[in-house]
């Protein structure tokens, strides 16, 4: 799936978390990432920290892959 913006990324992360049956609180406890950060990411806030976003994605079993254009 191609993600084009932070809103799509957040929606994908949220859907995956819910599919796995995890609450934001459970993810906080396992990852050490704050609930406010997870909420911001899932709502597409553009000022998120990339390292935390990748950590959260990996924790949920989401592969983050970069491809060159052109």
NUGU-345341 format. One record per atom (N, C-alpha, C): residue in three letters; x, y, z. Coordinates in steps of 0.05 Angstrom, whole numbers, padded with zeros to 5 digits, always signed. Example, Ala and Ser with C-alpha at 12.3 -4.5 7.8 and 13.67 -1.06 7.14 Angstrom:
ALA+00264-00114+00156;ALA+00246-00090+00156;ALA+00264-00066+00156;SER+00257-00045+00142;SER+00273-00021+00143;SER+00258+00001+00157;
***
This chain:
UNK+00017-00024+00000;UNK+00000+00000+00000;UNK+00018+00025+00000;UNK+00011+00043-00017;UNK+00026+00068-00018;UNK+00013+00089+00000;UNK+00029+00100+00017;UNK+00020+00121+00036;UNK+00030+00148+00025;UNK+00012+00167+00022;UNK+00020+00193+00011;UNK+00022+00216+00030;UNK+00012+00212+00055;UNK+00013+00234+00074;UNK+00010+00224+00102;UNK+00013+00241+00121;UNK+00012+00233+00149;UNK-00015+00224+00158;UNK-00036+00235+00146;UNK-00063+00226+00153;UNK-00068+00197+00145;UNK-00059+00189+00121;UNK-00062+00162+00112;UNK-00045+00143+00129;UNK-00021+00152+00137;UNK-00004+00135+00154;UNK-00017+00131+00181;UNK-00027+00152+00192;UNK-00040+00150+00218;UNK-00065+00132+00218;UNK-00081+00135+00197;UNK-00104+00118+00194;UNK-00096+00088+00192;UNK-00075+00083+00177;UNK-00065+00055+00174;UNK-00056+00044+00200;UNK-00040+00060+00215;UNK-00030+00051+00241;UNK-00053+00045+00260;UNK-00073+00063+00261;UNK-00096+00060+00278;UNK-00112+00035+00271;UNK-00116+00031+00246;UNK-00131+00007+00237;UNK-00116-00018+00244;UNK-00090-00019+00241;UNK-00074-00042+00248;UNK-00076-00047+00278;UNK-00073-00026+00294;UNK-00074-00029+00323;UNK-00101-00041+00332;UNK-00122-00030+00320;UNK-00149-00040+00327;UNK-00153-00069+00318;UNK-00143-00075+00294;UNK-00145-00102+00283;UNK-00132-00122+00302;UNK-00109-00114+00314;UNK-00095-00131+00333;UNK-00107-00132+00360;UNK-00127-00114+00365;UNK-00141-00113+00390;UNK-00127-00098+00413;UNK-00109-00080+00406;UNK-00094-00065+00426;UNK-00107-00037+00430;UNK-00106-00028+00455;UNK-00113-00001+00461;UNK-00088+00017+00459;UNK-00093+00043+00457;UNK-00070+00061+00458;UNK-00054+00058+00484;UNK-00069+00054+00506;UNK-00056+00051+00532;UNK-00037+00026+00532;UNK-00046+00004+00521;UNK-00030-00019+00520;UNK-00004-00015+00504;UNK-00007-00001+00482;UNK+00016+00006+00465;UNK+00035+00024+00481;UNK+00025+00042+00496;UNK+00041+00060+00512;UNK+00058+00044+00532;UNK+00045+00025+00545;UNK+00059+00010+00566;UNK+00081-00007+00555;UNK+00077-00018+00531;UNK+00098-00035+00518;UNK+00120-00019+00506;UNK+00113+00004+00493;UNK+00133+00018+00478;UNK+00146+00041+00493;UNK+00133+00052+00513;UNK+00143+00075+00527;UNK+00136+00101+00512;UNK+00120+00099+00491;UNK+00112+00122+00476;UNK+00086+00133+00489;UNK+00084+00159+00492;UNK+00062+00172+00506;UNK+00036+00168+00490;UNK+00014+00168+00505;UNK-00013+00166+00492;UNK-00019+00190+00474;UNK-00010+00213+00482;UNK-00014+00237+00466;UNK+00000+00235+00439;UNK+00024+00224+00439;UNK+00039+00220+00414;UNK+00024+00200+00396;UNK+00015+00178+00407;UNK+00001+00158+00391;UNK-00025+00170+00380;UNK-00039+00185+00396;UNK-00063+00198+00386;UNK-00057+00218+00364;UNK-00036+00234+00367;UNK-00028+00253+00347;UNK-00021+00239+00321;UNK-00006+00217+00323;UNK+00002+00202+00299;UNK-00022+00190+00285;UNK-00040+00178+00300;UNK-00064+00165+00289;UNK-00083+00186+00276;UNK-00081+00211+00285;UNK-00098+00232+00274;UNK-00085+00248+00252;UNK-00061+00239+00244;UNK-00047+00251+00222;UNK-00032+00277+00227;UNK-00027+00282+00252;UNK-00011+00306+00259;UNK+00016+00305+00245;UNK+00023+00327+00232;UNK+00047+00327+00215;UNK+00073+00332+00231;UNK+00071+00338+00256;UNK+00096+00345+00272;UNK+00105+00321+00288;UNK+00099+00297+00280;UNK+00107+00273+00295;UNK+00138+00268+00292;UNK+00149+00253+00310;UNK+00177+00245+00308;UNK+00179+00220+00292;UNK+00195+00220+00271;UNK+00197+00198+00252;UNK+00206+00172+00266;UNK+00226+00174+00284;UNK+00236+00151+00298;UNK+00215+00137+00314;UNK+00198+00152+00328;UNK+00177+00140+00343;UNK+00156+00128+00325;UNK+00150+00141+00302;UNK+00130+00130+00284;UNK+00140+00103+00273;UNK+00165+00101+00266;UNK+00176+00076+00256;UNK+00175+00055+00277;UNK+00183+00062+00302;UNK+00182+00043+00324;UNK+00154+00033+00328;UNK+00135+00050+00328;UNK+00107+00042+00332;UNK+00097+00024+00310;UNK+00104+00032+00285;UNK+00096+00015+00262;UNK+00108-00013+00264;UNK+00134-00014+00271;UNK+00147-00040+00274;UNK+00135-00057+00296;UNK+00128-00044+00318;UNK+00115-00057+00341;UNK+00089-00070+00333;UNK+00075-00057+00314;UNK+00049-00068+00305;UNK+00052-00087+00281;UNK+00077-00092+00273;UNK+00081-00110+00251;UNK+00078-00098+00224;UNK+00081-00071+00222;UNK+00079-00057+00197;UNK+00108-00053+00187;UNK+00113-00062+00162;UNK+00139-00057+00150;UNK+00139-00030+00137;UNK+00160-00015+00142;UNK+00163+00012+00130;UNK+00185+00009+00109;UNK+00177+00014+00084;UNK+00196+00010+00062;UNK+00198+00036+00046;UNK+00222+00043+00038;UNK+00226+00067+00022;UNK+00234+00058-00006;UNK+00223+00071-00026;UNK+00229+00066-00054;UNK+00236+00092-00068;UNK+00254+00091-00086;UNK+00262+00114-00102;UNK+00242+00119-00124;UNK+00236+00144-00130;UNK+00220+00151-00152;UNK+00238+00153-00177;UNK+00225+00149-00200;UNK+00240+00155-00225;UNK+00255+00133-00233;
***
